[in-house]
Amino acid sequence: MDLGLVLKLVLAVGAFWLIWKAGRAMLGGLVRPIPEPPPAGELRKVKITFRCAICGTEVRMTMANDEVPDPPRHCMDEMELVAPIDL
């Protein structure tokens, strides 16, 4: 066999394997049920960024007692939501 043909075959098999694994991972994520929410009063993981409209200070919230917490206050005013909520 030609070396170029063997290389193309190896690359094709490798690409197929990567696409197959990515597809199975995506479909597997759809099959799993949504986990139960933690008990009331327990902190939940969140990833939200707020910005002060007056001075520009940014705050990243990583833990909160609610899935969609109230915005913190800065410069005597509520901060604005910057990043989308990722739960």
PDB file of N, CA, C and O in Angstrom, chain B, residues numbered from 101:
ATOM      1  N   MET B 101       0.827  -1.181   0.000  1.00  0.00           N
ATOM      2  CA  MET B 101       0.000   0.000   0.000  1.00  0.00           C
ATOM      3  C   MET B 101       0.874   1.249   0.000  1.00  0.00           C
ATOM      4  O   MET B 101       2.022   1.238   0.445  1.00  0.00           O
ATOM      5  N   ASP B 102       0.304   2.294  -0.501  1.00  0.00           N
ATOM      6  CA  ASP B 102       0.971   3.588  -0.554  1.00  0.00           C
ATOM      7  C   ASP B 102       0.924   4.235   0.841  1.00  0.00           C
ATOM      8  O   ASP B 102      -0.084   4.120   1.537  1.00  0.00           O
ATOM      9  N   LEU B 103       1.997   4.909   1.249  1.00  0.00           N
ATOM     10  CA  LEU B 103       2.066   5.562   2.560  1.00  0.00           C
ATOM     11  C   LEU B 103       0.998   6.655   2.689  1.00  0.00           C
ATOM     12  O   LEU B 103       0.430   6.835   3.766  1.00  0.00           O
ATOM     13  N   GLY B 104       0.724   7.372   1.621  1.00  0.00           N
ATOM     14  CA  GLY B 104      -0.299   8.417   1.644  1.00  0.00           C
ATOM     15  C   GLY B 104      -1.681   7.846   1.888  1.00  0.00           C
ATOM     16  O   GLY B 104      -2.483   8.445   2.605  1.00  0.00           O
ATOM     17  N   LEU B 105      -1.970   6.695   1.299  1.00  0.00           N
ATOM     18  CA  LEU B 105      -3.265   6.037   1.480  1.00  0.00           C
ATOM     19  C   LEU B 105      -3.441   5.576   2.926  1.00  0.00           C
ATOM     20  O   LEU B 105      -4.518   5.718   3.505  1.00  0.00           O
ATOM     21  N   VAL B 106      -2.379   5.028   3.497  1.00  0.00           N
ATOM     22  CA  VAL B 106      -2.428   4.572   4.893  1.00  0.00           C
ATOM     23  C   VAL B 106      -2.648   5.768   5.819  1.00  0.00           C
ATOM     24  O   VAL B 106      -3.434   5.679   6.762  1.00  0.00           O
ATOM     25  N   LEU B 107      -1.977   6.867   5.567  1.00  0.00           N
ATOM     26  CA  LEU B 107      -2.131   8.066   6.391  1.00  0.00           C
ATOM     27  C   LEU B 107      -3.557   8.600   6.301  1.00  0.00           C
ATOM     28  O   LEU B 107      -4.136   8.980   7.319  1.00  0.00           O
ATOM     29  N   LYS B 108      -4.124   8.634   5.112  1.00  0.00           N
ATOM     30  CA  LYS B 108      -5.509   9.091   4.938  1.00  0.00           C
ATOM     31  C   LYS B 108      -6.474   8.180   5.673  1.00  0.00           C
ATOM     32  O   LYS B 108      -7.434   8.650   6.284  1.00  0.00           O
ATOM     33  N   LEU B 109      -6.225   6.880   5.617  1.00  0.00           N
ATOM     34  CA  LEU B 109      -7.087   5.924   6.309  1.00  0.00           C
ATOM     35  C   LEU B 109      -7.019   6.116   7.822  1.00  0.00           C
ATOM     36  O   LEU B 109      -8.050   6.093   8.495  1.00  0.00           O
ATOM     37  N   VAL B 110      -5.832   6.301   8.353  1.00  0.00           N
ATOM     38  CA  VAL B 110      -5.665   6.518   9.798  1.00  0.00           C
ATOM     39  C   VAL B 110      -6.355   7.812  10.220  1.00  0.00           C
ATOM     40  O   VAL B 110      -7.033   7.841  11.247  1.00  0.00           O
ATOM     41  N   LEU B 111      -6.193   8.881   9.445  1.00  0.00           N
ATOM     42  CA  LEU B 111      -6.856  10.149   9.761  1.00  0.00           C
ATOM     43  C   LEU B 111      -8.378  10.023   9.689  1.00  0.00           C
ATOM     44  O   LEU B 111      -9.085  10.588  10.524  1.00  0.00           O
ATOM     45  N   ALA B 112      -8.884   9.294   8.707  1.00  0.00           N
ATOM     46  CA  ALA B 112     -10.328   9.103   8.575  1.00  0.00           C
ATOM     47  C   ALA B 112     -10.893   8.326   9.760  1.00  0.00           C
ATOM     48  O   ALA B 112     -11.946   8.677  10.292  1.00  0.00           O
ATOM     49  N   VAL B 113     -10.199   7.277  10.170  1.00  0.00           N
ATOM     50  CA  VAL B 113     -10.648   6.490  11.322  1.00  0.00           C
ATOM     51  C   VAL B 113     -10.590   7.342  12.590  1.00  0.00           C
ATOM     52  O   VAL B 113     -11.496   7.277  13.421  1.00  0.00           O
ATOM     53  N   GLY B 114      -9.552   8.126  12.743  1.00  0.00           N
ATOM     54  CA  GLY B 114      -9.443   9.009  13.915  1.00  0.00           C
ATOM     55  C   GLY B 114     -10.538  10.059  13.943  1.00  0.00           C
ATOM     56  O   GLY B 114     -11.110  10.330  14.999  1.00  0.00           O
ATOM     57  N   ALA B 115     -10.838  10.655  12.789  1.00  0.00           N
ATOM     58  CA  ALA B 115     -11.912  11.651  12.717  1.00  0.00           C
ATOM     59  C   ALA B 115     -13.260  11.006  13.028  1.00  0.00           C
ATOM     60  O   ALA B 115     -14.071  11.584  13.751  1.00  0.00           O
ATOM     61  N   PHE B 116     -13.501   9.822  12.490  1.00  0.00           N
ATOM     62  CA  PHE B 116     -14.737   9.100  12.777  1.00  0.00           C
ATOM     63  C   PHE B 116     -14.874   8.833  14.271  1.00  0.00           C
ATOM     64  O   PHE B 116     -15.949   9.027  14.839  1.00  0.00           O
ATOM     65  N   TRP B 117     -13.804   8.393  14.906  1.00  0.00           N
ATOM     66  CA  TRP B 117     -13.837   8.085  16.335  1.00  0.00           C
ATOM     67  C   TRP B 117     -14.154   9.339  17.153  1.00  0.00           C
ATOM     68  O   TRP B 117     -14.967   9.283  18.076  1.00  0.00           O
ATOM     69  N   LEU B 118     -13.514  10.483  16.820  1.00  0.00           N
ATOM     70  CA  LEU B 118     -13.772  11.727  17.553  1.00  0.00           C
ATOM     71  C   LEU B 118     -15.217  12.196  17.378  1.00  0.00           C
ATOM     72  O   LEU B 118     -15.853  12.607  18.349  1.00  0.00           O
ATOM     73  N   ILE B 119     -15.733  12.140  16.171  1.00  0.00           N
ATOM     74  CA  ILE B 119     -17.118  12.549  15.925  1.00  0.00           C
ATOM     75  C   ILE B 119     -18.080  11.617  16.647  1.00  0.00           C
ATOM     76  O   ILE B 119     -19.079  12.065  17.210  1.00  0.00           O
ATOM     77  N   TRP B 120     -17.785  10.330  16.632  1.00  0.00           N
ATOM     78  CA  TRP B 120     -18.624   9.346  17.326  1.00  0.00           C
ATOM     79  C   TRP B 120     -18.667   9.630  18.835  1.00  0.00           C
ATOM     80  O   TRP B 120     -19.743   9.623  19.433  1.00  0.00           O
ATOM     81  N   LYS B 121     -17.509   9.879  19.451  1.00  0.00           N
ATOM     82  CA  LYS B 121     -17.455  10.146  20.902  1.00  0.00           C
ATOM     83  C   LYS B 121     -18.186  11.441  21.244  1.00  0.00           C
ATOM     84  O   LYS B 121     -18.902  11.499  22.243  1.00  0.00           O
ATOM     85  N   ALA B 122     -18.013  12.480  20.425  1.00  0.00           N
ATOM     86  CA  ALA B 122     -18.697  13.755  20.683  1.00  0.00           C
ATOM     87  C   ALA B 122     -20.207  13.591  20.562  1.00  0.00           C
ATOM     88  O   ALA B 122     -20.954  14.129  21.379  1.00  0.00           O
ATOM     89  N   GLY B 123     -20.661  12.860  19.560  1.00  0.00           N
ATOM     90  CA  GLY B 123     -22.093  12.624  19.386  1.00  0.00           C
ATOM     91  C   GLY B 123     -22.697  11.847  20.529  1.00  0.00           C
ATOM     92  O   GLY B 123     -23.778  12.180  21.015  1.00  0.00           O
ATOM     93  N   ARG B 124     -22.000  10.805  20.962  1.00  0.00           N
ATOM     94  CA  ARG B 124     -22.501  10.023  22.101  1.00  0.00           C
ATOM     95  C   ARG B 124     -22.544  10.851  23.372  1.00  0.00           C
ATOM     96  O   ARG B 124     -23.469  10.704  24.170  1.00  0.00           O
ATOM     97  N   ALA B 125     -21.558  11.721  23.577  1.00  0.00           N
ATOM     98  CA  ALA B 125     -21.543  12.568  24.775  1.00  0.00           C
ATOM     99  C   ALA B 125     -22.719  13.551  24.751  1.00  0.00           C
ATOM    100  O   ALA B 125     -23.358  13.779  25.778  1.00  0.00           O
ATOM    101  N   MET B 126     -23.001  14.127  23.591  1.00  0.00           N
ATOM    102  CA  MET B 126     -24.121  15.071  23.496  1.00  0.00           C
ATOM    103  C   MET B 126     -25.463  14.360  23.717  1.00  0.00           C
ATOM    104  O   MET B 126     -26.316  14.854  24.454  1.00  0.00           O
ATOM    105  N   LEU B 127     -25.642  13.212  23.082  1.00  0.00           N
ATOM    106  CA  LEU B 127     -26.892  12.475  23.276  1.00  0.00           C
ATOM    107  C   LEU B 127     -27.010  11.941  24.702  1.00  0.00           C
ATOM    108  O   LEU B 127     -28.110  11.881  25.251  1.00  0.00           O
ATOM    109  N   GLY B 128     -25.902  11.558  25.297  1.00  0.00           N
ATOM    110  CA  GLY B 128     -25.933  11.093  26.683  1.00  0.00           C
ATOM    111  C   GLY B 128     -26.340  12.194  27.648  1.00  0.00           C
ATOM    112  O   GLY B 128     -26.972  11.922  28.668  1.00  0.00           O
ATOM    113  N   GLY B 129     -25.982  13.439  27.335  1.00  0.00           N
ATOM    114  CA  GLY B 129     -26.389  14.554  28.179  1.00  0.00           C
ATOM    115  C   GLY B 129     -27.885  14.807  28.148  1.00  0.00           C
ATOM    116  O   GLY B 129     -28.449  15.331  29.108  1.00  0.00           O
ATOM    117  N   LEU B 130     -28.530  14.437  27.053  1.00  0.00           N
ATOM    118  CA  LEU B 130     -29.978  14.617  26.955  1.00  0.00           C
ATOM    119  C   LEU B 130     -30.744  13.531  27.698  1.00  0.00           C
ATOM    120  O   LEU B 130     -31.898  13.736  28.073  1.00  0.00           O
ATOM    121  N   VAL B 131     -30.124  12.393  27.912  1.00  0.00           N
ATOM    122  CA  VAL B 131     -30.797  11.262  28.529  1.00  0.00           C
ATOM    123  C   VAL B 131     -30.849  11.396  30.055  1.00  0.00           C
ATOM    124  O   VAL B 131     -31.812  10.949  30.679  1.00  0.00           O
ATOM    125  N   ARG B 132     -29.846  11.992  30.647  1.00  0.00           N
ATOM    126  CA  ARG B 132     -29.770  12.072  32.109  1.00  0.00           C
ATOM    127  C   ARG B 132     -30.869  12.978  32.670  1.00  0.00           C
ATOM    128  O   ARG B 132     -31.126  14.044  32.111  1.00  0.00           O
ATOM    129  N   PRO B 133     -31.520  12.574  33.761  1.00  0.00           N
ATOM    130  CA  PRO B 133     -32.553  13.427  34.363  1.00  0.00           C
ATOM    131  C   PRO B 133     -31.934  14.639  35.065  1.00  0.00           C
ATOM    132  O   PRO B 133     -30.759  14.630  35.431  1.00  0.00           O
ATOM    133  N   ILE B 134     -32.742  15.666  35.240  1.00  0.00           N
ATOM    134  CA  ILE B 134     -32.303  16.877  35.939  1.00  0.00           C
ATOM    135  C   ILE B 134     -32.137  16.536  37.412  1.00  0.00           C
ATOM    136  O   ILE B 134     -33.033  15.931  38.001  1.00  0.00           O
ATOM    137  N   PRO B 135     -31.007  16.910  38.029  1.00  0.00           N
ATOM    138  CA  PRO B 135     -30.811  16.577  39.448  1.00  0.00           C
ATOM    139  C   PRO B 135     -31.798  17.329  40.347  1.00  0.00           C
ATOM    140  O   PRO B 135     -32.252  18.425  40.017  1.00  0.00           O
ATOM    141  N   GLU B 136     -32.111  16.725  41.468  1.00  0.00           N
ATOM    142  CA  GLU B 136     -33.027  17.346  42.434  1.00  0.00           C
ATOM    143  C   GLU B 136     -32.395  18.612  43.006  1.00  0.00           C
ATOM    144  O   GLU B 136     -31.185  18.642  43.228  1.00  0.00           O
ATOM    145  N   PRO B 137     -33.184  19.656  43.250  1.00  0.00           N
ATOM    146  CA  PRO B 137     -32.617  20.861  43.847  1.00  0.00           C
ATOM    147  C   PRO B 137     -32.211  20.597  45.293  1.00  0.00           C
ATOM    148  O   PRO B 137     -32.830  19.774  45.968  1.00  0.00           O
ATOM    149  N   PRO B 138     -31.179  21.284  45.775  1.00  0.00           N
ATOM    150  CA  PRO B 138     -30.757  21.078  47.169  1.00  0.00           C
ATOM    151  C   PRO B 138     -31.825  21.579  48.139  1.00  0.00           C
ATOM    152  O   PRO B 138     -32.689  22.366  47.755  1.00  0.00           O
ATOM    153  N   PRO B 139     -31.772  21.137  49.370  1.00  0.00           N
ATOM    154  CA  PRO B 139     -32.749  21.582  50.361  1.00  0.00           C
ATOM    155  C   PRO B 139     -32.688  23.097  50.560  1.00  0.00           C
ATOM    156  O   PRO B 139     -31.664  23.733  50.310  1.00  0.00           O
ATOM    157  N   ALA B 140     -33.808  23.656  51.016  1.00  0.00           N
ATOM    158  CA  ALA B 140     -33.880  25.101  51.256  1.00  0.00           C
ATOM    159  C   ALA B 140     -32.827  25.515  52.284  1.00  0.00           C
ATOM    160  O   ALA B 140     -32.585  24.795  53.253  1.00  0.00           O
ATOM    161  N   GLY B 141     -32.208  26.661  52.075  1.00  0.00           N
ATOM    162  CA  GLY B 141     -31.191  27.172  52.979  1.00  0.00           C
ATOM    163  C   GLY B 141     -29.782  26.767  52.604  1.00  0.00           C
ATOM    164  O   GLY B 141     -28.823  27.341  53.122  1.00  0.00           O
ATOM    165  N   GLU B 142     -29.627  25.798  51.721  1.00  0.00           N
ATOM    166  CA  GLU B 142     -28.310  25.356  51.283  1.00  0.00           C
ATOM    167  C   GLU B 142     -27.871  26.194  50.089  1.00  0.00           C
ATOM    168  O   GLU B 142     -28.697  26.585  49.265  1.00  0.00           O
ATOM    169  N   LEU B 143     -26.576  26.471  49.993  1.00  0.00           N
ATOM    170  CA  LEU B 143     -26.081  27.285  48.891  1.00  0.00           C
ATOM    171  C   LEU B 143     -26.014  26.471  47.608  1.00  0.00           C
ATOM    172  O   LEU B 143     -25.703  25.280  47.616  1.00  0.00           O
ATOM    173  N   ARG B 144     -26.317  27.154  46.499  1.00  0.00           N
ATOM    174  CA  ARG B 144     -26.276  26.534  45.183  1.00  0.00           C
ATOM    175  C   ARG B 144     -25.166  27.176  44.372  1.00  0.00           C
ATOM    176  O   ARG B 144     -24.824  28.338  44.589  1.00  0.00           O
ATOM    177  N   LYS B 145     -24.595  26.407  43.425  1.00  0.00           N
ATOM    178  CA  LYS B 145     -23.572  26.967  42.546  1.00  0.00           C
ATOM    179  C   LYS B 145     -24.256  27.787  41.456  1.00  0.00           C
ATOM    180  O   LYS B 145     -25.179  27.312  40.794  1.00  0.00           O
ATOM    181  N   VAL B 146     -23.798  29.009  41.280  1.00  0.00           N
ATOM    182  CA  VAL B 146     -24.280  29.883  40.210  1.00  0.00           C
ATOM    183  C   VAL B 146     -23.071  30.523  39.551  1.00  0.00           C
ATOM    184  O   VAL B 146     -21.973  30.497  40.106  1.00  0.00           O
ATOM    185  N   LYS B 147     -23.264  31.094  38.382  1.00  0.00           N
ATOM    186  CA  LYS B 147     -22.187  31.782  37.677  1.00  0.00           C
ATOM    187  C   LYS B 147     -22.799  33.028  37.041  1.00  0.00           C
ATOM    188  O   LYS B 147     -23.179  33.025  35.870  1.00  0.00           O
ATOM    189  N   ILE B 148     -22.886  34.090  37.837  1.00  0.00           N
ATOM    190  CA  ILE B 148     -23.544  35.314  37.406  1.00  0.00           C
ATOM    191  C   ILE B 148     -22.602  36.489  37.643  1.00  0.00           C
ATOM    192  O   ILE B 148     -21.931  36.554  38.673  1.00  0.00           O
ATOM    193  N   THR B 149     -22.552  37.411  36.696  1.00  0.00           N
ATOM    194  CA  THR B 149     -21.734  38.609  36.836  1.00  0.00           C
ATOM    195  C   THR B 149     -22.642  39.828  36.857  1.00  0.00           C
ATOM    196  O   THR B 149     -23.540  39.969  36.027  1.00  0.00           O
ATOM    197  N   PHE B 150     -22.390  40.711  37.828  1.00  0.00           N
ATOM    198  CA  PHE B 150     -23.129  41.955  37.952  1.00  0.00           C
ATOM    199  C   PHE B 150     -22.173  43.127  37.773  1.00  0.00           C
ATOM    200  O   PHE B 150     -20.987  43.017  38.083  1.00  0.00           O
ATOM    201  N   ARG B 151     -22.691  44.260  37.269  1.00  0.00           N
ATOM    202  CA  ARG B 151     -21.877  45.466  37.085  1.00  0.00           C
ATOM    203  C   ARG B 151     -22.640  46.664  37.661  1.00  0.00           C
ATOM    204  O   ARG B 151     -23.850  46.796  37.478  1.00  0.00           O
ATOM    205  N   CYS B 152     -21.903  47.528  38.358  1.00  0.00           N
ATOM    206  CA  CYS B 152     -22.473  48.766  38.890  1.00  0.00           C
ATOM    207  C   CYS B 152     -22.578  49.770  37.739  1.00  0.00           C
ATOM    208  O   CYS B 152     -21.593  50.048  37.056  1.00  0.00           O
ATOM    209  N   ALA B 153     -23.776  50.307  37.535  1.00  0.00           N
ATOM    210  CA  ALA B 153     -23.995  51.253  36.434  1.00  0.00           C
ATOM    211  C   ALA B 153     -23.342  52.598  36.709  1.00  0.00           C
ATOM    212  O   ALA B 153     -23.106  53.365  35.775  1.00  0.00           O
ATOM    213  N   ILE B 154     -23.048  52.901  37.959  1.00  0.00           N
ATOM    214  CA  ILE B 154     -22.492  54.209  38.317  1.00  0.00           C
ATOM    215  C   ILE B 154     -20.973  54.232  38.197  1.00  0.00           C
ATOM    216  O   ILE B 154     -20.414  55.114  37.544  1.00  0.00           O
ATOM    217  N   CYS B 155     -20.293  53.256  38.831  1.00  0.00           N
ATOM    218  CA  CYS B 155     -18.824  53.293  38.851  1.00  0.00           C
ATOM    219  C   CYS B 155     -18.169  52.218  37.992  1.00  0.00           C
ATOM    220  O   CYS B 155     -16.964  52.292  37.747  1.00  0.00           O
ATOM    221  N   GLY B 156     -18.929  51.210  37.520  1.00  0.00           N
ATOM    222  CA  GLY B 156     -18.371  50.179  36.655  1.00  0.00           C
ATOM    223  C   GLY B 156     -17.775  48.982  37.377  1.00  0.00           C
ATOM    224  O   GLY B 156     -17.202  48.109  36.726  1.00  0.00           O
ATOM    225  N   THR B 157     -17.887  48.910  38.685  1.00  0.00           N
ATOM    226  CA  THR B 157     -17.362  47.777  39.437  1.00  0.00           C
ATOM    227  C   THR B 157     -18.125  46.506  39.055  1.00  0.00           C
ATOM    228  O   THR B 157     -19.353  46.516  38.972  1.00  0.00           O
ATOM    229  N   GLU B 158     -17.391  45.412  38.825  1.00  0.00           N
ATOM    230  CA  GLU B 158     -18.018  44.142  38.484  1.00  0.00           C
ATOM    231  C   GLU B 158     -17.850  43.145  39.617  1.00  0.00           C
ATOM    232  O   GLU B 158     -16.814  43.112  40.281  1.00  0.00           O
ATOM    233  N   VAL B 159     -18.880  42.331  39.834  1.00  0.00           N
ATOM    234  CA  VAL B 159     -18.882  41.312  40.873  1.00  0.00           C
ATOM    235  C   VAL B 159     -19.334  40.009  40.235  1.00  0.00           C
ATOM    236  O   VAL B 159     -20.336  39.982  39.521  1.00  0.00           O
ATOM    237  N   ARG B 160     -18.601  38.923  40.487  1.00  0.00           N
ATOM    238  CA  ARG B 160     -19.002  37.605  39.999  1.00  0.00           C
ATOM    239  C   ARG B 160     -19.512  36.787  41.174  1.00  0.00           C
ATOM    240  O   ARG B 160     -18.787  36.571  42.146  1.00  0.00           O
ATOM    241  N   MET B 161     -20.744  36.336  41.089  1.00  0.00           N
ATOM    242  CA  MET B 161     -21.360  35.546  42.141  1.00  0.00           C
ATOM    243  C   MET B 161     -21.223  34.075  41.770  1.00  0.00           C
ATOM    244  O   MET B 161     -21.634  33.664  40.685  1.00  0.00           O
ATOM    245  N   THR B 162     -20.643  33.279  42.675  1.00  0.00           N
ATOM    246  CA  THR B 162     -20.447  31.858  42.400  1.00  0.00           C
ATOM    247  C   THR B 162     -21.306  30.961  43.282  1.00  0.00           C
ATOM    248  O   THR B 162     -21.557  29.813  42.914  1.00  0.00           O
ATOM    249  N   MET B 163     -21.762  31.444  44.427  1.00  0.00           N
ATOM    250  CA  MET B 163     -22.630  30.679  45.311  1.00  0.00           C
ATOM    251  C   MET B 163     -23.764  31.595  45.763  1.00  0.00           C
ATOM    252  O   MET B 163     -23.540  32.767  46.065  1.00  0.00           O
ATOM    253  N   ALA B 164     -24.982  31.054  45.807  1.00  0.00           N
ATOM    254  CA  ALA B 164     -26.132  31.837  46.240  1.00  0.00           C
ATOM    255  C   ALA B 164     -27.139  30.902  46.892  1.00  0.00           C
ATOM    256  O   ALA B 164     -27.087  29.686  46.705  1.00  0.00           O
ATOM    257  N   ASN B 165     -28.050  31.479  47.655  1.00  0.00           N
ATOM    258  CA  ASN B 165     -29.063  30.670  48.326  1.00  0.00           C
ATOM    259  C   ASN B 165     -30.274  30.426  47.421  1.00  0.00           C
ATOM    260  O   ASN B 165     -31.208  29.727  47.815  1.00  0.00           O
ATOM    261  N   ASP B 166     -30.266  30.995  46.213  1.00  0.00           N
ATOM    262  CA  ASP B 166     -31.351  30.839  45.267  1.00  0.00           C
ATOM    263  C   ASP B 166     -30.752  30.658  43.873  1.00  0.00           C
ATOM    264  O   ASP B 166     -29.624  31.089  43.632  1.00  0.00           O
ATOM    265  N   GLU B 167     -31.479  30.034  42.957  1.00  0.00           N
ATOM    266  CA  GLU B 167     -30.960  29.836  41.600  1.00  0.00           C
ATOM    267  C   GLU B 167     -30.820  31.161  40.850  1.00  0.00           C
ATOM    268  O   GLU B 167     -29.897  31.339  40.055  1.00  0.00           O
ATOM    269  N   VAL B 168     -31.737  32.082  41.110  1.00  0.00           N
ATOM    270  CA  VAL B 168     -31.681  33.414  40.493  1.00  0.00           C
ATOM    271  C   VAL B 168     -31.708  34.434  41.635  1.00  0.00           C
ATOM    272  O   VAL B 168     -32.773  34.932  42.000  1.00  0.00           O
ATOM    273  N   PRO B 169     -30.531  34.744  42.199  1.00  0.00           N
ATOM    274  CA  PRO B 169     -30.494  35.635  43.366  1.00  0.00           C
ATOM    275  C   PRO B 169     -30.772  37.099  42.992  1.00  0.00           C
ATOM    276  O   PRO B 169     -30.624  37.507  41.839  1.00  0.00           O
ATOM    277  N   ASP B 170     -31.173  37.860  43.992  1.00  0.00           N
ATOM    278  CA  ASP B 170     -31.360  39.303  43.807  1.00  0.00           C
ATOM    279  C   ASP B 170     -30.003  39.943  43.566  1.00  0.00           C
ATOM    280  O   ASP B 170     -29.004  39.485  44.121  1.00  0.00           O
ATOM    281  N   PRO B 171     -29.941  41.001  42.745  1.00  0.00           N
ATOM    282  CA  PRO B 171     -28.651  41.649  42.492  1.00  0.00           C
ATOM    283  C   PRO B 171     -28.137  42.357  43.742  1.00  0.00           C
ATOM    284  O   PRO B 171     -28.926  42.897  44.517  1.00  0.00           O
ATOM    285  N   PRO B 172     -26.817  42.356  43.942  1.00  0.00           N
ATOM    286  CA  PRO B 172     -26.246  43.070  45.089  1.00  0.00           C
ATOM    287  C   PRO B 172     -26.354  44.580  44.875  1.00  0.00           C
ATOM    288  O   PRO B 172     -26.617  45.047  43.767  1.00  0.00           O
ATOM    289  N   ARG B 173     -26.148  45.327  45.948  1.00  0.00           N
ATOM    290  CA  ARG B 173     -26.220  46.794  45.876  1.00  0.00           C
ATOM    291  C   ARG B 173     -24.805  47.361  45.944  1.00  0.00           C
ATOM    292  O   ARG B 173     -23.962  46.868  46.693  1.00  0.00           O
ATOM    293  N   HIS B 174     -24.555  48.411  45.145  1.00  0.00           N
ATOM    294  CA  HIS B 174     -23.268  49.094  45.123  1.00  0.00           C
ATOM    295  C   HIS B 174     -23.540  50.541  44.761  1.00  0.00           C
ATOM    296  O   HIS B 174     -24.385  50.805  43.906  1.00  0.00           O
ATOM    297  N   CYS B 175     -22.866  51.468  45.373  1.00  0.00           N
ATOM    298  CA  CYS B 175     -23.084  52.899  45.145  1.00  0.00           C
ATOM    299  C   CYS B 175     -24.547  53.263  45.401  1.00  0.00           C
ATOM    300  O   CYS B 175     -25.115  54.103  44.704  1.00  0.00           O
ATOM    301  N   MET B 176     -25.148  52.628  46.399  1.00  0.00           N
ATOM    302  CA  MET B 176     -26.524  52.890  46.825  1.00  0.00           C
ATOM    303  C   MET B 176     -27.552  52.547  45.740  1.00  0.00           C
ATOM    304  O   MET B 176     -28.659  53.086  45.756  1.00  0.00           O
ATOM    305  N   ASP B 177     -27.205  51.663  44.800  1.00  0.00           N
ATOM    306  CA  ASP B 177     -28.121  51.271  43.732  1.00  0.00           C
ATOM    307  C   ASP B 177     -27.892  49.794  43.415  1.00  0.00           C
ATOM    308  O   ASP B 177     -26.804  49.270  43.655  1.00  0.00           O
ATOM    309  N   GLU B 178     -28.917  49.117  42.873  1.00  0.00           N
ATOM    310  CA  GLU B 178     -28.762  47.710  42.505  1.00  0.00           C
ATOM    311  C   GLU B 178     -27.862  47.580  41.280  1.00  0.00           C
ATOM    312  O   GLU B 178     -27.922  48.399  40.363  1.00  0.00           O
ATOM    313  N   MET B 179     -27.032  46.545  41.277  1.00  0.00           N
ATOM    314  CA  MET B 179     -26.136  46.310  40.144  1.00  0.00           C
ATOM    315  C   MET B 179     -26.921  45.667  39.000  1.00  0.00           C
ATOM    316  O   MET B 179     -27.970  45.061  39.221  1.00  0.00           O
ATOM    317  N   GLU B 180     -26.401  45.803  37.768  1.00  0.00           N
ATOM    318  CA  GLU B 180     -27.056  45.258  36.582  1.00  0.00           C
ATOM    319  C   GLU B 180     -26.454  43.911  36.222  1.00  0.00           C
ATOM    320  O   GLU B 180     -25.252  43.701  36.386  1.00  0.00           O
ATOM    321  N   LEU B 181     -27.285  42.994  35.730  1.00  0.00           N
ATOM    322  CA  LEU B 181     -26.828  41.684  35.288  1.00  0.00           C
ATOM    323  C   LEU B 181     -26.039  41.828  34.007  1.00  0.00           C
ATOM    324  O   LEU B 181     -26.500  42.467  33.061  1.00  0.00           O
ATOM    325  N   VAL B 182     -24.819  41.223  33.962  1.00  0.00           N
ATOM    326  CA  VAL B 182     -23.957  41.321  32.788  1.00  0.00           C
ATOM    327  C   VAL B 182     -23.943  40.008  32.029  1.00  0.00           C
ATOM    328  O   VAL B 182     -24.223  39.987  30.830  1.00  0.00           O
ATOM    329  N   ALA B 183     -23.628  38.926  32.693  1.00  0.00           N
ATOM    330  CA  ALA B 183     -23.482  37.630  32.037  1.00  0.00           C
ATOM    331  C   ALA B 183     -24.801  36.861  32.127  1.00  0.00           C
ATOM    332  O   ALA B 183     -25.561  37.053  33.076  1.00  0.00           O
ATOM    333  N   PRO B 184     -25.079  35.999  31.158  1.00  0.00           N
ATOM    334  CA  PRO B 184     -26.283  35.175  31.248  1.00  0.00           C
ATOM    335  C   PRO B 184     -26.160  34.188  32.389  1.00  0.00           C
ATOM    336  O   PRO B 184     -25.054  33.852  32.812  1.00  0.00           O
ATOM    337  N   ILE B 185     -27.273  33.732  32.878  1.00  0.00           N
ATOM    338  CA  ILE B 185     -27.312  32.791  34.000  1.00  0.00           C
ATOM    339  C   ILE B 185     -26.994  31.402  33.485  1.00  0.00           C
ATOM    340  O   ILE B 185     -27.705  30.889  32.621  1.00  0.00           O
ATOM    341  N   ASP B 186     -25.926  30.773  34.006  1.00  0.00           N
ATOM    342  CA  ASP B 186     -25.552  29.401  33.657  1.00  0.00           C
ATOM    343  C   ASP B 186     -25.745  28.535  34.872  1.00  0.00           C
ATOM    344  O   ASP B 186     -25.043  28.683  35.872  1.00  0.00           O
ATOM    345  N   LEU B 187     -26.701  27.629  34.787  1.00  0.00           N
ATOM    346  CA  LEU B 187     -26.961  26.756  35.936  1.00  0.00           C
ATOM    347  C   LEU B 187     -26.492  25.372  35.678  1.00  0.00           C
ATOM    348  O   LEU B 187     -26.631  24.503  36.539  1.00  0.00           O
TER     349      LEU B 187
END
